Amino acid sequence: MELLNVAQLSTNPLFLSLILLFSLLVWLQLEKRKTLNLPPSPPKLPLIGDIHQLGKLPHRSLRDLSKKYGSLLLLQLGYNPTLLVSSADMVREIVKNHDIVFYKCY
C-alpha cells in the first residue's frame, strides 16, 4: 500500500472543509457549555440522552442519580431536557420564588 502524501491531503478542499466543520462544532459545544449555567447532569448518549440510565425500576434509578449528582439534576430524556428536583426544600423554593419562570415554559 502506498502511503498518503500529506501535501496532497492538506490541499484537498474536501479534507480542509471537514476539518473546518469539525473544529466549528467543537468550538460551538465549548461555547455552549461556558454560557449556560445548568445543574449537574450524568453523561448522555447523542439521540436518547439519559434514557439508558433508567432501569426496570425508574424511581430507584432516579434516586441513585440524585444521590450521585445532587438534589437538583438535569436529565435529557430523548429530545426533552427535564429538571429533576428530589428535595422537598428545593421544590418549595422553586414554587415560592421561581413559579413564573416555570409557568412560562408551558
Secondary structure as the mmCIF struct_conf table of DSSP 4:
data_model
#
loop_
_struct_conf.conf_type_id
_struct_conf.id
_struct_conf.beg_label_comp_id
_struct_conf.beg_label_asym_id
_struct_conf.beg_label_seq_id
_struct_conf.end_label_comp_id
_struct_conf.end_label_asym_id
_struct_conf.end_label_seq_id
HELX_LH_PP_P HELX_LH_PP_P1 GLU A 2 ASN A 5
HELX_RH_AL_P HELX_RH_AL_P1 VAL A 6 SER A 10
TURN_TY1_P TURN_TY1_P1 THR A 11 THR A 11
HELX_RH_AL_P HELX_RH_AL_P2 PRO A 13 THR A 35
HELX_LH_PP_P HELX_LH_PP_P2 LEU A 38 PRO A 40
STRN STRN1 LEU A 45 LEU A 45
TURN_TY1_P TURN_TY1_P2 PRO A 46 ILE A 48
STRN STRN2 GLY A 49 GLY A 49
TURN_TY1_P TURN_TY1_P3 ASP A 50 ASP A 50
HELX_RH_3T_P HELX_RH_3T_P1 ILE A 51 GLN A 53
BEND BEND1 LYS A 56 LEU A 57
HELX_RH_AL_P HELX_RH_AL_P3 PRO A 58 TYR A 69
BEND BEND2 SER A 71 SER A 71
STRN STRN3 LEU A 72 LEU A 77
TURN_TY1_P TURN_TY1_P4 GLY A 78 TYR A 79
STRN STRN4 ASN A 80 VAL A 85
HELX_RH_AL_P HELX_RH_AL_P4 ALA A 88 ASN A 97
BEND BEND3 HIS A 98 HIS A 98
HELX_RH_AL_P HELX_RH_AL_P5 ASP A 99 CYS A 105
#
